[in-house]
Amino acid sequence: MAISTEQIDSWIAGRIKEDEITKYTRDGKDFIREEEIEQKLESNQNPDSKKVKDILDKSLSVENLTPDEAAVLIHVTDPQLLELMKETALKVKKKVYDNRIVTFAPLYMGNYCVNNCAYCGFKSENADVKRKVLSKQEIIKEIEVLAGKIGHKRLVVVYGEHPRNDIDYIISSIKTIYDVKVKTKHGFGSIRRVNVNAPAFSINDLRKLREVGLGTYQVFQETYHHKTYACIHPEQTIKGNYRWRLYCMHRAFEAGIDDVGIGALFGFYDWKFEVMGLLYHALELEKRFGIGPHTISFPRLEPALNTSLNGFSRYRVSDKDFMKIILAVRLAIPFTGMIITARESAQIRREAISMGVTQTDASTKIGIGGYSENSGRQDKQKQQFILGDTRSLDEVIREFARMGCITSFCTAGYRCGRTGKRIMDLLRSGEEGKFCKFNAVLTFKEWLDDFASKETRIAAVPVLEKEIKEIKETLPEVFPRFKEYYARIENGERDIYI
Ligand code: SF4
């Protein structure tokens, strides 16, 4: 159905609720205090090794770092200290998440957007992009491939900002996704956790989103630097309002959503500043709501159709600095999940995972309707950007298994109320590890039986054996229950967890 320009304008005009920004600001200022950040970056240059080692000891005790401490780590250039940072980051990750990796697939639901972000192929003024929103039938087709052929259990569904994919569309599309069940080799496949990457919503819309049972609500600030933000997001657009976006997680918490994901798109401004911005955001959420971000994403800017990134090339993040970003975030905010996506090459993803990243996508298609079309080629006219790693989930999981990591498809947490503060407290106490280990093995076994190639099943044997041995030794009280559940999975039962 056609939507007139007047209808779109009036929809845009009703989106931003000023009182849902001002209620959070202090003395008219937001929490990204740029002068303070710049001063901390300035005063913590050339750190001595004793100071760095003391900070790493604090990270090892799994505590958030202060902005000054993070600024120290950001400035480390000494190769030996960098090596020590890598070792510590991996130890921190192991303490909190053990050797588990979570996989997901992004699902782009449409590419209509009223905003006009300079760097995005979906921007409203890009006439060359083919616009589309998935219908209910098309969503079902996508899920049949994702859950029935590839074996994904988690999605990040991505929406632009447009009346065609407003909150009602989002709610009904999530319901559609949860309803699809597909017969597999030994059981059935379904999507069990839908994370949402969407615009900044009002509290009212966010309440609706909570009710449908979303996993994590993700909104990336793109850049925390105010002036740069204004350069790439035209003022008259919704996204042009820096603070509407900055405070959307505050509104989410107020609406009862306590799993939130923040992120920055690196490459618009100095990466050191952006890392500090992420830390300030995490600390602000923890201070106000008692919970930090469930996940942090740190994608690097990629070229897209009809976009020009001239003027930003000086902030392009090298591979070396990208690794420093990962280390700084892992060490400064130890409880957060860290996401690296298929924007990056296989080699970079491998290194990132060995330094503390906990989640990644695979078998990724970012064209609208890309999974069921399965053309095997990337289409600039339908994609927001171009991918760096197009390997299948099977290949990626095989590689993880060879690295000694177990891929967890566990989605029990939010379905058992282990979210927000509860999950953070469980992670802190080490209790969550028990549930996670148990559920990771069960869900991994389920996926191996239904979807893995012979090669991957063989590669997974040592990991599975090691995990089962550890459950037996460290969780003797749950081992009999674990064995019973494991046998039920082998017999084709699905989606069982503690
Ligand atoms: S980045 Fe998001 S908000 Fe901006 S034009 Fe692209 S889809 Fe729209």
Boltz pocket constraint, residues with backbone or C-beta under 6 A from the ligand:
constraints:
  - pocket:
      binder: B
      contacts: [[A, 112], [A, 113], [A, 114], [A, 115], [A, 116], [A, 117], [A, 120], [A, 121], [A, 122], [A, 123], [A, 124], [A, 159], [A, 160], [A, 161], [A, 239]]
      max_distance: 6.0
